[in-house]
Amino acid sequence: MIKLSDLSSVVEDQKNRLFLDKIDLTRNLLGQLPTNLENHALIISGIRRCGKSTLLRQLIKQNKEKVFFINFDTPKLFDFELIDFELLDILISESNATSLYFDEIQVINGWELYIRQKLDQKFRITITGSNASLLSQELGTKLTGRHINRELFPFSFSELCAFKAIEPDAESYRNYLISGGFPEYLTFSNPEILSSLLDDILFRDIAVRYGIRDVRSLKRLLIFLISNAGNLVTANKLTQVLGIKSSATVLDYFSFFEQAYLINLMPKFSWSYRAQIVNPRKIYIIDNGLISVTSASFSSDLGRKLENSVYWALRQIHKELFYFNENGFECDFIVCRNNQAIQLIQVCSDLNTDNQAREENGLWAAMEFFKLDKGTILTINQTDIILKNGKRIDVLPVYNYFT
């Protein structure tokens, strides 16, 4: 429990600091957000420090109504309990606000009931948070049919170019593969920013939240995954490699990392859902900047960094992503819509005599498998067209493909 005076002080201080942020690039997501939602909360989730506060500030600036903002992720509100929402109601009433903006409200037990109450009172509500559970489990019973979900990621390549006022070309994309897209890191170029981010997520969002005592194993697994972006992983093999007690524990850790937006695990394409589950998955890390400051062994592997960046560029557009592996032929990305393949994409930093047959043959096999006539090979800076038996492969520079 807290006092009304303390809560009022926090709200006033946060409101003032919200508009002190110097990073103010208009995010691509801003124009895609629904406006004038009635009876629905807008929920925006994403990894810590990816720019949710900036986006929230931009939303508030667009809002012509009176607004109320509070961020629950502060030590000053660690004692906030469900009953303290009554104090919050007093402050909201005094503000005459009709639009409410809540940051990290999911740290308060029972928050869904409060949001439903405010929706019933006809408030317009926007929620931001750094845990993917905001999109699913925690809303399953209390806010069914009363929320619209969106995800925010670190800067895309086009956003980075706008932020730095640079041209999108091969050289700027190579730099993007190293720096990644966390706004604060791009501003100050201090690796400690990203190291601190990892520690915050590991300890505050995962270890504390899920009661994990063996934090060393948790961190050891994360570093291993970061060092193996783009590779296939299975829980059974990792128990042997890292000495973690059981594959069930590894699977739990995978889930925690995904909930915190640190990783995604991409399944193999199969018509059988069971086969998708049992086959190894490919690991992708949310941002190449985290890879650069964490994994020395990965520093020179431009191809896997490129693949990692392409995954997240696709992930911001599509939900159904798979890899293809049949009869020894592989294709990096199968983009599906409603369980139907719509794009086939192969990724390599440089298409040359050493890898051309492998890259092409993987695509030809995938095109045959999915009955599609077109595939794409994304490279750093090559353009070409390859034709065979009525089918076509476009070789394109990645910096043009996503801009």
N, C-alpha and C positions, 0 to 999 in steps of 0.2 A: 504493500500500500504506500501511496505517496500523498503529499499535501497539494492542495489546489495552487498555492503560491509557487511551489517548486515546478509543477507542471506548466503553469503560465510562463514562468521564466524560461523553461526549455523551449516552448513554442515560439516565444518572441526572439530568442537567440537564434534558433534554427531558421526562422523566416529571414532574418537579417543576413545570415551567412549564405543562404541559398543563392542570393543574387550577387555574391562576391566572386563566384567562380569565373575565371578568365577564359576557360575553354567553352566556346559558344558556337561551334560549327552546327549548322542545322542538319540534323540527322536525317538520313533517307527515310527512316521509319516514321518520322513526324507526319509526313504527308499521307501516310497509309493508315493512320489511326482513325477510327470512327469518331465522329463528333456528335454532340447532342444526344448521347445515349440516355435513354430513360428506362428505369427499372433494371438496368444491367451495370455491373461494375466493370470498368476497364482495368485489366490486370496486365502489367508489363514486367516480365521477368528477364533476368540475365545475370551473367557472372559479375561479381564485385568489380567496381571501378571501370566498367565498360562504358559509362556515360549515362546511366539512368537518371542521376540527379540533374544533369544538363537537360536531358529530354523532358524531365518533369518541369523544370524551370521554363522551358520553351512552351510547354503546354499551358502553364499558368499564365504566361505573357499573352497567349492567344485568347485566354478566357476573359470574356467581358463581364462575367459575374463576380460576386464577392467570393473569395476562396479562403480555405483554411488548410494549412500544411503542418504535418508533424512526421518526424522520423523517429521510429521506436528503437533503432539500433544505436543506442547511446548508453554509457554507464549510468547516466543520471536517471534512466528509466528502467533499470534492471529490476526494480521492485514493483514495477507496474503490474497490477493484477486485473482480473476481469471486472471487479467492482469499481476500479478506477476509471472505467469508461464513463461512469456517471459524472466524474469530475470533468472529463473531456467534453461531455455534452454541455456542461456549463460554459466552457470556453467557446465552443462552437456557437452556442446560442448568443453569447455576447458579441461574437464577431459578425453576426448576421450573414454568415456564409451560406451559399447554396451549393457550392462545389467543394468537395473534400478530397484532399490528396494525402495518402498515407504511404510512407516508405517503410519497408521491412516490418509491417504489422504482423506478419506470420510468426514472429517471435513471441507473441502474446497468445497464451492458450485461450481458446474460445473466441478468437477474433472473428470467425465466420458469422457467428450469431450476431455480433455487433454490426457487421457490414450489412447483413440482411435487414436488421432493424432500421439502419439509416436509409437503405434503399426503399423500404416500406414508407419511410417519412419523406420520400421524393427528393432526396439529395442526389446530386451527380457525384460519382465516386471514381477516383483513379487510384490504383494500388501499384506500387513497384516493390520488387523483392529480388533477392539473389539466390533463390532456391526454386528449382524446376517443379517442386511439389505444389507450388502455387497454381500450376496448370492442371493438376489432376486430383491426386488422392485427397488432399486436404479440403477440396471443394466438393467432393463427391456427394455429400449428403446435405450440407447446409446451404449451398449456393447453386444447386442444380438448376441450369437454365437461366441463371441470373448473372452470368459473367461472360465477357469477351476477352480472349487471351491473345497477347502478342509477345514476341521475344526480341530482345535487343542484344546485339553482339558487339565486340570491339570493332573499330573502324574497318569497313571494307576497303578494298584498294581504291575505289573511286572516292570514298570519303577521305582517305589519307591524302590523296592528291589535292583535293579541295582544301583540306586542313593545312597542308604545307605549301599550297599554291605552286604545285609542280605539274609538269606534263606527264600523262600516263604513257610510259614507254618501257622498253625492256630494262633499262638501267634502274628506273624508279621501282619497277616490280621486283627486281633482284634485291633492292634495299628493303622493300616491304617484306620479303621472305625472311629477312633477318630481324627486322625491328618489330614486326607484328603491328597490331592496331590499338593497343591500349592508349587512350588519349593522354593520360598523365605521363606515361613513359615517353611518348613521342615528344612531349613538351620539354621534359627535363633530361632525358637520355641518361637516367640514373638506374642502373640495374637493381639497386636495392629496392626500388619501387615494386618491381615484379617479384623479387624474393620475398618481400614483406607481404605481398598479396597472397602468395602461395601459403605462407605460414598462417595468415589470417584465416584462410579457407580451411586448411587442415585442422587447426586447433579450435577455432570458434564455430565454424559451420559444420564440421564433421565430428571431430573427437568429442567436443563438449556435447553437441546435440545428440549424438548416438551413444554416448557413454563408452567410448573406446579408450582403453587403458594402454594398449600396446601401440603408442603413436609412432614409435620407431619403425615398426613393420609397415604401418600405414604410409609413412613418408617414403620408405624404401620402395614400396610397390609403385607409388606415384612417380618417383624418379625413374624407375625402370620403364614405366609406360611412356613417359615423356621422351626417353631415349630411344623408344621403339615406335614412334609415330609412323603410321602407314603399314606396320607389320601385323601379322596374324597373332592373336593371343587366345589362350584357353586357360581356364582357372586351374585345371589339373596340372599343367606344366609349370605354372607359376608357383604352385605350392612347393614344387621340387626346387625350382631355381632360387626362390627367396626364403625358403624355410618357414613359410606360414603354415599353421597347423592343419588347415583343411581347405578344400576347394570351396566349401560353403562360405567360409570367411572371406576368401578372395572375391567371390561373387557379391557378397555384401559390400565390400570396399568398392567394387566396380559401380554398384548402384549409388553409393554415397558420392563418388566422384562425378557421376553423371548428374545427380541431383544438384550438385554445386556448379554445374556447367563447366567443369574442368575437362571432361572427355566426352566423346561419343564412341559407341561401339557399333560398327556397321556390319550387318549380317551378309552371308552369302545368299545370292538369289536362289530360291527354290520354290517350286509350286507348292511344296509341303511346308507348312509352318513349323512342324516338328523338326524338319531338316534344317531350317533357318536357325533354330535354337541350338541344336547339337553341334553344328559345324563351327569351326573357329571364326572369330570375328576380327575385323580390322580396327585398330585403335587410332583415333584421331584426337589431337590436343587442341583446345579451344583457340590457341593463338601461338604463332611462331615466335613471338617475343619470349614467351615462357620457355620454349625449347632452347632458344639462344642463350638464356642466362642460366639454364639448369643442366643441359646435356652437352658436355664437351665432345663426346663421341659423335654427336649429330651435327656438329658445327659446319662441316664441309659437304654434307649430303644434300646438295641442292635439289635433286630429284624428289626426295621424300618430303622436303620442305614445300616444294611446289605441290605435291599431291595433297599434303595436309591443308594448304591454303585453298586449293580447289574444292576439297571436301566442304570446308566451312562456307565458301561462296555458294556452293550448291545447297547446302543445308539452310541457308537463309531464304531460299526460294522454294525448296521442295522438302517434303517430309519422308517420302519413300525412296531411300537410297540403298543400293546393294552393290556388292562386287560379284563378278562372274568368274566361275572356275569350273570348266567342264572339259574332260578328256585332255587335260594338260594345257588348255588354252585359257588365258586370263584376260579380263577387261576390268579396269579400275572402278568405273562407276556405271551402274545401271540406274537411270532415273525413271521412276515409275509414277503413274497417276492412276489411282483406282485399280492397282494391281496389274496395270498394263505398262510395258516399257515404252518410253517416249523419247529417251535420249541415251546414247551409248558413248561414253567418253573414256579415252585413254590419256594418260598423263606421262610425259617424260620431258626433262629439261632440254634435251637436245636429241633430235631424231637423226641417227647416223647409221653407218653400215654395220656397226656392232649390234644395234638393237632394233633396227627397222623391221626385220622379218618378224621378230617376236611381238612387237607392238602392233603391226598390221594384222598378223595372223590371229591375235587375240580379238581384235575388232571384227575381222571377217567372220570368225566363229560365233561371236555374240550376235552379229547381224543375221546370220543364218538361223541361230537358235530362236531369236525373237521375231524373225520374219520382217526385219527392217532393212531399208535400202541405203541408209546413211549412218555414218559414224564420225566421230571427231577425235583428233589427237591434239591435245593442248601442249604447247612448248613455250619456252621463254620468248623466242623471237623468230619463229619460222612460219612461212606461209606456203602451202602447196595443196594440190588436189591429186588423189590417187583413185583410179577407176579399175574395177574388176568385175566381170560378169554382171554388168548392169547395176552394180553397187558402187558407192562413192564414200571416200574418206576425205574430209577436209582437215588439213593441218593448219592450225591457227595459233597466233601468239596469244597467250593467256590474258595479257593486259588489254586486248581488244574484246575478248569474249565476255568479260563481266563489266564493261564500261559502256 
